[in-house]
C-alpha cells in the first residue's frame, strides 16, 4: 500500500450538487427549489425580524420620555491642580493655550474648570464654565476668572 493508492471508501463521498444548470444537471428546471414562489427565486428570503406583515413589535410598544441631546453642551474638564502644575505664576490661561499644551483635544467643545487639587499660584483664567470650588480656589489664590460664552459651533 502506498499513499498514491489511497482512496475513500465506496459510497462515502458524494458529488457536489450543481444547481441552476438546466435539465441536464439532473436537478430539473427548477434546481430542486420546487415550483414558483418567494423561496424559489434568488434573494427570496425575509429578514429575521419580519413578522408577516403585521405591525412590528417596536412600533406596537408605546414610546415615553423626552431627550434633548441635540442641544446638550459638553465640556472638556480641566482641574485647578493641573493648571497649577503646568503653567507659571501670573500667566493668562485661555482655551487656545490649553489646546496647545495638550490638556484638551480641540476647540469643538467648551472648557470647564473644576476645583480638584490645590491652587498655589495666581492666574487669569478664561473658560466657558467654572465650578463653585474652582472659583473659590482661584479667588483664594488672588487670581481672576472670566466666563466665555459658548458659540453655536460648540453646541451639539
PLY file of the C-alpha trace (Angstrom):
ply
format ascii 1.0
element vertex 156
property float x
property float y
property float z
element edge 155
property int vertex1
property int vertex2
end_header
0.00 0.00 0.00
1.29 3.45 -0.97
-0.06 6.96 -0.38
-0.88 7.46 -4.06
-3.10 4.35 -3.96
-5.32 5.55 -1.08
-8.96 6.21 -1.99
-12.03 6.93 0.16
-14.36 4.03 0.90
-17.00 3.34 -1.70
-20.13 5.44 -1.12
-18.55 7.77 1.47
-18.04 10.69 -0.92
-20.82 12.37 -2.90
-20.67 14.53 -5.99
-21.31 18.24 -5.42
-24.89 19.22 -6.21
-24.71 21.55 -9.22
-27.75 23.81 -9.29
-29.12 26.13 -11.92
-27.60 24.37 -14.94
-30.84 23.30 -16.56
-32.36 19.85 -17.10
-29.06 18.16 -17.98
-27.68 18.72 -14.48
-30.04 16.07 -13.15
-31.83 18.52 -10.87
-34.50 19.67 -13.28
-35.54 23.07 -14.50
-36.27 24.45 -11.04
-32.95 23.31 -9.50
-34.56 21.46 -6.55
-36.32 24.65 -5.41
-39.80 23.41 -6.12
-42.36 25.35 -8.09
-42.99 29.09 -8.13
-42.93 31.33 -5.07
-40.76 33.63 -2.99
-38.37 30.92 -1.79
-37.75 29.64 -5.32
-36.35 32.97 -6.50
-32.92 34.47 -5.86
-32.80 36.69 -2.82
-36.17 35.30 -1.79
-35.77 35.41 1.96
-37.36 37.67 4.53
-35.45 39.47 7.27
-35.33 37.54 10.58
-37.36 40.28 12.27
-40.11 40.26 9.63
-43.45 39.50 11.30
-45.54 38.51 8.32
-46.82 42.00 7.52
-48.31 42.71 10.94
-47.26 45.83 12.84
-43.70 45.22 14.14
-43.14 44.86 17.87
-41.05 48.02 18.15
-43.84 50.08 16.61
-46.56 48.45 18.75
-44.93 49.35 22.08
-45.81 52.86 23.36
-42.95 55.31 23.47
-42.33 57.51 26.52
-39.85 60.13 27.59
-38.02 63.01 26.02
-34.42 63.63 25.06
-32.75 66.95 24.48
-29.41 65.57 23.27
-29.33 67.85 20.25
-28.84 70.92 22.43
-26.62 69.38 25.12
-23.33 71.24 25.63
-20.34 69.08 26.54
-17.18 70.40 28.13
-13.57 69.34 28.41
-12.80 69.10 32.12
-9.57 70.63 33.45
-8.71 70.60 37.15
-7.15 73.53 39.03
-4.34 71.21 40.17
-3.34 70.51 36.54
-3.20 74.23 35.76
-1.11 74.81 38.89
1.45 72.16 37.83
1.83 73.15 34.17
1.62 76.95 33.98
3.81 79.65 35.52
2.61 82.15 38.10
0.70 85.16 36.71
0.05 83.72 33.25
-3.22 84.17 31.37
-4.90 80.84 30.56
-7.29 80.55 27.62
-8.84 77.53 25.86
-6.40 78.07 22.95
-3.44 77.82 25.33
-4.89 74.68 26.94
-5.21 73.15 23.47
-1.60 73.99 22.59
-0.36 72.44 25.85
-2.34 69.24 25.09
-4.78 69.45 28.01
-7.78 69.44 25.66
-8.08 67.81 22.25
-9.65 70.55 20.16
-11.84 73.63 20.35
-15.08 71.90 19.29
-16.34 71.67 22.88
-16.25 74.15 25.73
-13.81 74.06 28.67
-14.92 73.70 32.27
-12.50 74.36 35.13
-13.00 72.07 38.13
-11.74 72.67 41.67
-9.94 69.37 42.30
-6.50 69.82 43.92
-4.68 72.87 45.26
-4.02 76.19 43.56
-0.93 77.98 44.93
-0.25 80.35 42.02
-2.20 83.35 40.77
-3.71 83.04 37.29
-6.05 84.91 34.98
-8.24 82.09 33.67
-10.71 82.35 30.79
-13.02 79.37 30.25
-16.57 78.55 29.25
-17.64 77.36 32.69
-16.31 77.16 36.27
-17.32 75.00 39.23
-18.02 76.70 42.56
-14.95 75.16 44.22
-12.75 76.27 41.31
-13.98 79.86 41.68
-13.29 79.79 45.43
-9.75 78.46 44.91
-8.96 80.98 42.17
-10.14 83.84 44.38
-8.22 82.45 47.39
-5.03 82.42 45.31
-5.72 86.09 44.33
-6.38 85.17 40.72
-9.17 86.20 38.36
-11.61 84.21 36.25
-13.73 85.11 33.25
-16.54 83.10 31.67
-16.56 82.98 27.87
-19.86 82.28 26.08
-20.25 79.00 24.21
-20.55 79.57 20.44
-23.16 77.87 18.25
-20.45 75.70 16.67
-19.66 74.14 20.03
-23.27 73.17 20.76
-24.25 69.59 19.88
0 1
1 2
2 3
3 4
4 5
5 6
6 7
7 8
8 9
9 10
10 11
11 12
12 13
13 14
14 15
15 16
16 17
17 18
18 19
19 20
20 21
21 22
22 23
23 24
24 25
25 26
26 27
27 28
28 29
29 30
30 31
31 32
32 33
33 34
34 35
35 36
36 37
37 38
38 39
39 40
40 41
41 42
42 43
43 44
44 45
45 46
46 47
47 48
48 49
49 50
50 51
51 52
52 53
53 54
54 55
55 56
56 57
57 58
58 59
59 60
60 61
61 62
62 63
63 64
64 65
65 66
66 67
67 68
68 69
69 70
70 71
71 72
72 73
73 74
74 75
75 76
76 77
77 78
78 79
79 80
80 81
81 82
82 83
83 84
84 85
85 86
86 87
87 88
88 89
89 90
90 91
91 92
92 93
93 94
94 95
95 96
96 97
97 98
98 99
99 100
100 101
101 102
102 103
103 104
104 105
105 106
106 107
107 108
108 109
109 110
110 111
111 112
112 113
113 114
114 115
115 116
116 117
117 118
118 119
119 120
120 121
121 122
122 123
123 124
124 125
125 126
126 127
127 128
128 129
129 130
130 131
131 132
132 133
133 134
134 135
135 136
136 137
137 138
138 139
139 140
140 141
141 142
142 143
143 144
144 145
145 146
146 147
147 148
148 149
149 150
150 151
151 152
152 153
153 154
154 155
